[in-house]
Amino acid sequence: MTPTLHLLCGKMAAGKSTLAARLAAEPSTVLISEDRWLKRLYPDEMLSVADYVRCAARLRGPMGEHVSALLAAGLSVVLDFPANTLANRAWMRGLYEAAGAGHRLHLLEADDALCKSRLHARNAAGAHEFAPTDAQFELITSHFAPPTPEEGFEVVVHRQG
């Protein structure tokens, strides 16, 4: 079976990490969570959206090499990093292409009201690495760009709510 890189595209609190955990339960599949790595590597630096952008960029280089190596070794990878912009998806494309692996781009469709409701519940529970505010949700969501057919991804749509 061809190793597959699973990519996740959806607004904050759309259910990406929940789907990632389900996908990672498949045999020979590894889950890599951006939030977990950022929280552990930069615990005192993640105070704003600008901090996230800076730290995520620092993580991308070494993590990209690691993901490509896992794929080349025959493992599938669920990359729980947001595939929410053209630039992020272009970087991710390079990972599976470099390894000669397959891919699936999982698009989680959820409206803002559902995402904010989930975000509020997640923040109240304290079970997530980060607790973004509504203002941060709005700022991050303003950069969300769903995939287009021209990008050439194999898209699997998951409608939420």
C-alpha positions as CSV (number, residue, x, y, z in Angstrom):
1,M,0.0,0.0,0.0
2,T,1.3,3.5,-0.9
3,P,2.1,5.7,2.1
4,T,-0.3,8.6,2.3
5,L,0.1,12.1,3.7
6,H,-3.2,13.2,5.2
7,L,-3.6,17.0,5.2
8,L,-6.3,18.8,7.2
9,C,-8.0,22.0,6.0
10,G,-10.7,23.7,8.0
11,K,-11.3,26.7,10.3
12,M,-10.2,26.7,13.9
13,A,-12.3,24.2,15.9
14,A,-13.8,22.7,12.8
15,G,-12.8,19.2,14.0
16,K,-9.3,18.8,12.4
17,S,-7.6,17.3,15.4
18,T,-10.5,15.0,16.1
19,L,-10.4,13.7,12.5
20,A,-6.6,13.5,12.7
21,A,-6.8,11.2,15.7
22,R,-9.3,9.0,13.9
23,L,-7.2,8.8,10.7
24,A,-4.1,8.0,12.8
25,A,-5.7,4.9,14.2
26,E,-5.1,3.2,10.9
27,P,-2.2,0.7,10.8
28,S,1.3,2.1,10.0
29,T,0.1,5.7,10.4
30,V,1.8,8.4,12.5
31,L,0.1,11.5,13.8
32,I,2.1,14.7,14.0
33,S,0.4,17.6,15.7
34,E,1.6,21.2,15.2
35,D,-0.1,22.4,18.4
36,R,1.6,19.8,20.5
37,W,5.0,20.5,19.0
38,L,4.6,24.3,19.3
39,K,3.4,24.0,22.9
40,R,6.4,21.9,23.9
41,L,9.1,23.7,21.9
42,Y,7.9,27.3,22.4
43,P,5.8,27.3,25.6
44,D,6.6,30.9,26.6
45,E,6.6,32.3,23.1
46,M,3.1,31.6,22.0
47,L,1.2,34.6,23.2
48,S,-0.2,36.1,20.0
49,V,-1.1,35.2,16.4
50,A,2.2,36.8,15.3
51,D,4.0,34.5,17.7
52,Y,2.2,31.5,16.2
53,V,3.2,32.5,12.7
54,R,6.9,33.0,13.7
55,C,7.1,29.7,15.7
56,A,5.2,27.7,13.1
57,A,7.7,28.9,10.4
58,R,10.6,27.7,12.6
59,L,9.0,24.3,13.0
60,R,8.3,23.8,9.4
61,G,11.8,23.1,8.2
62,P,12.9,20.3,10.5
63,M,9.4,18.8,10.6
64,G,9.1,18.8,6.8
65,E,12.3,16.7,6.5
66,H,11.0,14.3,9.2
67,V,7.6,13.9,7.5
68,S,9.2,13.2,4.1
69,A,11.5,10.6,5.7
70,L,8.5,8.8,7.4
71,L,6.6,8.7,4.1
72,A,9.7,7.5,2.3
73,A,10.1,4.7,4.9
74,G,6.6,3.5,4.0
75,L,4.6,5.0,6.9
76,S,1.5,7.1,6.4
77,V,1.4,10.5,8.2
78,V,-1.5,12.5,9.5
79,L,-0.1,16.0,9.5
80,D,-2.3,18.0,11.9
81,F,-1.0,21.3,10.7
82,P,-3.5,23.7,9.1
83,A,-3.6,23.3,5.3
84,N,-5.6,26.5,5.3
85,T,-3.6,28.7,2.9
86,L,-2.1,28.3,-0.5
87,A,1.4,28.7,0.9
88,N,0.9,26.0,3.6
89,R,-0.6,23.6,1.0
90,A,2.3,24.2,-1.4
91,W,4.8,23.3,1.4
92,M,2.8,20.2,2.2
93,R,2.7,19.2,-1.5
94,G,6.5,19.3,-1.5
95,L,6.5,16.8,1.4
96,Y,4.6,14.0,-0.3
97,E,6.1,14.7,-3.7
98,A,9.6,14.4,-2.3
99,A,8.8,11.1,-0.8
100,G,6.8,9.7,-3.8
101,A,3.8,9.2,-1.5
102,G,0.1,9.7,-2.0
103,H,-2.0,12.3,-0.3
104,R,-5.5,13.2,0.8
105,L,-6.6,16.7,1.7
106,H,-9.4,16.5,4.2
107,L,-11.6,19.6,4.0
108,L,-13.7,20.1,7.1
109,E,-16.6,22.4,6.2
110,A,-18.1,24.1,9.3
111,D,-19.7,27.6,9.7
112,D,-18.3,30.2,12.0
113,A,-21.1,29.8,14.6
114,L,-20.4,26.1,15.0
115,C,-16.6,26.6,15.2
116,K,-16.9,29.4,17.8
117,S,-19.3,27.2,19.9
118,R,-16.7,24.4,19.8
119,L,-13.9,26.8,20.5
120,H,-15.7,28.1,23.6
121,A,-16.3,24.6,24.8
122,R,-12.8,23.5,24.2
123,N,-11.4,26.6,25.9
124,A,-13.7,26.1,28.9
125,A,-12.6,22.4,29.2
126,G,-8.9,23.4,29.1
127,A,-8.1,20.2,27.2
128,H,-6.3,21.9,24.2
129,E,-2.8,23.3,24.1
130,F,-4.0,26.8,23.2
131,A,-7.2,28.8,24.1
132,P,-7.7,31.4,21.3
133,T,-10.1,34.3,21.8
134,D,-12.9,35.2,19.5
135,A,-10.7,38.0,18.1
136,Q,-8.0,35.5,17.3
137,F,-10.5,33.2,15.7
138,E,-11.6,36.1,13.5
139,L,-8.1,37.1,12.6
140,I,-7.0,33.6,11.7
141,T,-10.2,32.8,9.8
142,S,-9.7,35.9,7.7
143,H,-6.7,34.1,6.1
144,F,-8.6,30.8,5.5
145,A,-8.6,29.8,1.8
146,P,-10.3,26.6,0.9
147,P,-8.6,24.5,-1.8
148,T,-9.4,25.0,-5.4
149,P,-9.5,22.4,-8.2
150,E,-6.5,24.2,-9.8
151,E,-4.3,23.1,-6.9
152,G,-4.8,19.5,-7.9
153,F,-5.3,17.9,-4.5
154,E,-7.4,14.8,-3.9
155,V,-10.0,16.4,-1.6
156,V,-12.2,14.5,0.8
157,V,-15.0,16.7,2.1
158,H,-16.3,16.3,5.7
159,R,-19.4,18.4,6.4
160,Q,-19.7,19.4,10.0
161,G,-22.9,20.2,11.9
